[in-house]
Amino acid sequence: ERAAADYRNALHILKPQSDTWSPPVLTISGHENRNLDEMWARITEYREKLTASGEFSARRQEQAVAWMRDMMEDRLLAAVRANPKVAKELPKIEADVRDGALLPTLAVDRILSLMGLRQV
């Protein structure tokens, strides 16, 4: 109960992520089968309120865009690492950056140029 009170107080300090929903602090126990129904009711209430306001759908749309960007970054980095020209030059480029002989921005330009993606 003391920890729950601390969390309740902390939630009053933080800016809520949603105008529609303020998260409740519940004490539950799966071991003792205590307040699990209350927890499920709050989960259901949360989904219903956010769905009704359109916030649930908007969040899902933003998550889809974030997922796309993460996948794009992963695949672009994989393509950079798989490029034979980059693989040959990357150790030298990294050493030059580490030694201060090459600025990171110029190193990226050089890597993109090796891939044919940017003119230096």
C-alpha positions as CSV (number, residue, x, y, z in Angstrom):
1,E,0.0,0.0,0.0
2,R,2.9,2.4,0.7
3,A,4.4,1.8,-2.7
4,A,1.0,2.3,-4.3
5,A,0.7,5.7,-2.5
6,D,4.1,6.6,-3.7
7,Y,3.1,5.8,-7.3
8,R,-0.1,7.8,-7.0
9,N,1.8,10.8,-5.8
10,A,4.3,10.4,-8.6
11,L,1.5,10.3,-11.2
12,H,0.2,13.6,-10.0
13,I,3.6,15.2,-10.8
14,L,4.0,13.7,-14.3
15,K,2.2,15.1,-17.3
16,P,-0.3,12.5,-18.5
17,Q,0.2,11.0,-21.9
18,S,-3.5,11.2,-22.6
19,D,-6.2,13.7,-22.0
20,T,-8.6,10.8,-22.0
21,W,-7.1,8.6,-19.4
22,S,-5.2,8.9,-16.2
23,P,-3.7,5.5,-15.1
24,P,-4.9,4.2,-11.8
25,V,-2.6,2.6,-9.3
26,L,-4.0,-0.8,-8.1
27,T,-2.6,-3.3,-5.7
28,I,-3.1,-6.8,-7.0
29,S,-1.9,-10.3,-6.3
30,G,-2.0,-13.2,-8.7
31,H,-0.8,-15.5,-5.9
32,E,-3.7,-14.5,-3.7
33,N,-6.1,-13.9,-6.6
34,R,-6.7,-10.4,-5.2
35,N,-8.1,-7.5,-7.3
36,L,-7.4,-9.3,-10.7
37,D,-11.0,-8.5,-11.7
38,E,-10.5,-4.9,-10.8
39,M,-7.3,-4.8,-12.9
40,W,-9.1,-6.3,-15.9
41,A,-12.0,-3.9,-15.5
42,R,-9.5,-0.9,-15.7
43,I,-7.8,-2.4,-18.8
44,T,-11.2,-2.8,-20.5
45,E,-12.2,0.8,-19.4
46,Y,-8.9,2.1,-20.8
47,R,-9.4,0.5,-24.2
48,E,-13.0,1.6,-24.4
49,K,-12.2,5.3,-23.5
50,L,-9.3,5.5,-25.9
51,T,-11.2,3.8,-28.7
52,A,-14.2,6.2,-28.2
53,S,-12.0,9.2,-28.3
54,G,-10.1,8.0,-31.4
55,E,-6.8,8.1,-29.4
56,F,-6.4,4.3,-29.6
57,S,-6.4,4.4,-33.4
58,A,-4.1,7.4,-33.6
59,R,-1.6,5.7,-31.3
60,R,-1.7,2.5,-33.4
61,Q,-1.1,4.6,-36.5
62,E,1.9,6.4,-34.9
63,Q,3.2,3.0,-33.7
64,A,3.0,1.7,-37.3
65,V,5.0,4.6,-38.6
66,A,7.6,4.2,-35.8
67,W,7.9,0.5,-36.6
68,M,8.4,1.3,-40.3
69,R,11.2,3.7,-39.4
70,D,12.9,1.2,-37.1
71,M,12.8,-1.4,-39.8
72,M,14.1,1.0,-42.4
73,E,17.0,2.0,-40.2
74,D,17.8,-1.7,-39.5
75,R,17.7,-2.6,-43.2
76,L,19.7,0.4,-44.3
77,L,22.4,-0.3,-41.8
78,A,22.4,-3.9,-42.9
79,A,22.8,-2.8,-46.5
80,V,25.7,-0.5,-45.5
81,R,27.4,-3.4,-43.7
82,A,26.8,-5.8,-46.6
83,N,28.3,-3.4,-49.2
84,P,31.7,-4.7,-50.3
85,K,33.1,-1.2,-51.0
86,V,32.1,0.0,-47.5
87,A,33.3,-3.2,-45.9
88,K,36.8,-2.6,-47.4
89,E,37.0,1.0,-46.4
90,L,35.1,1.1,-43.1
91,P,38.0,0.1,-40.8
92,K,40.1,3.0,-42.1
93,I,37.2,5.4,-41.9
94,E,36.4,4.4,-38.3
95,A,40.1,4.7,-37.4
96,D,40.3,8.2,-38.9
97,V,37.2,9.2,-37.0
98,R,38.6,7.7,-33.8
99,D,41.9,9.5,-34.3
100,G,40.2,12.8,-35.0
101,A,41.5,12.9,-38.6
102,L,38.0,12.8,-40.1
103,L,34.8,14.4,-38.8
104,P,31.9,12.0,-38.3
105,T,29.8,14.0,-40.7
106,L,32.4,13.6,-43.4
107,A,32.8,9.9,-42.6
108,V,29.1,9.4,-43.2
109,D,29.4,11.3,-46.5
110,R,32.3,9.1,-47.6
111,I,30.3,5.9,-46.7
112,L,27.3,7.1,-48.6
113,S,29.5,8.0,-51.5
114,L,31.0,4.5,-51.5
115,M,27.4,3.2,-51.8
116,G,26.6,5.6,-54.6
117,L,24.1,7.4,-52.5
118,R,25.8,10.8,-52.1
119,Q,28.2,12.9,-54.0
120,V,31.2,14.2,-51.9
